[in-house]
Amino acid sequence: MENQFTQQTTMQEVETHYPFARSLLHSKFHVGGCASCGYEANETIEQVSQKHKKDGSAMLEALNQGWLDMQKAEITVDQFAEMKMRKAKMLIIDVREDWEYELANIPNSYLLTETNFEETVESAKKVECVIVVCHHGLRSMNATLYLRENGVTNARSLQGGIDLYSSKIDPSIPRY
């Protein structure tokens, strides 16, 4: 694997390519989550690790692994369309708000709610692939990473969300 980040990568670059970096750093190193452990966008990984007296190599390794995990957790709209065409056994979970789902949704998808969460997670373990959908792909990636960390290793976030799917694959789905 070629590493995405180096010790000289700025935090702005890190967060641009890996939107969950701040959350990862805060959970593993108590860096970036509050005023006492924050960092500036122009600081490098090396500078942040030195400022907070953390192991810079471990931070770098965690960021690169997190970025790689994020890449593995995505599916393109073309890959998803191909799976649908071959009628793969999959579960499509929508993590948007109720009003968004009512406005536009992928046929045979399920809106994930607090009420159906446990049942949906159990169903997710019985299919070839779980496709997680939101509007543009950020909320679905967050949910996908959570699901993968909690045993649903076949979860994949739809890259570009329902918006890209609608514009590129199925124009019958309204865009908003």
C-alpha positions, 0 to 999 in steps of 0.5 A: 500500500502506498501511504496517502499521508506523510509526517509533512502532510498538513492537517488541511490536506489530511481532512480534505482526503480523509474527512473522518481524520479528526474523529479518529485522532481524537478517539485514538490520541485525544488530539483534535477534538477540543480546545485543549487538544486542537490543531491548526489547518496549516500544521503538519502531522509531525507538528501536531504530534510534537505539540501534543506529545504524541507518537507521530509514527503511530498517528501517521499509521492510524491516519493512513490505515483509516484512509485505506479503510475508507477507500475499501468501504466505498462502492461506485454507482457503476459497481452498485448498478452492476450488482443490481443488474445481476440481482446480487443479494444485498440490503440497501440502507438509507441513512438520510432524514425522513423528509429526504427519503420521502422526496427521493429513494432507491427502490427496495431501500430501507430507511434506517431508524432507531426503531429498526436499527437492531433488526436491520443490522441483523439482516445486514449480516445475511446478505452479500453486500450492504449498500449504505446511501445518503445524499452525497456520501458523507453520512453514509460513509460515517454509518458504513464505518460504524457498521464495519467496526461493529461486525457488518464487514460487508457494508459499503458506502455509495460514493456520491450518494443518491445524487450521483446515482440519480444523475448517472444511473437512474434519472427517474429518482428526483434530485434535490 
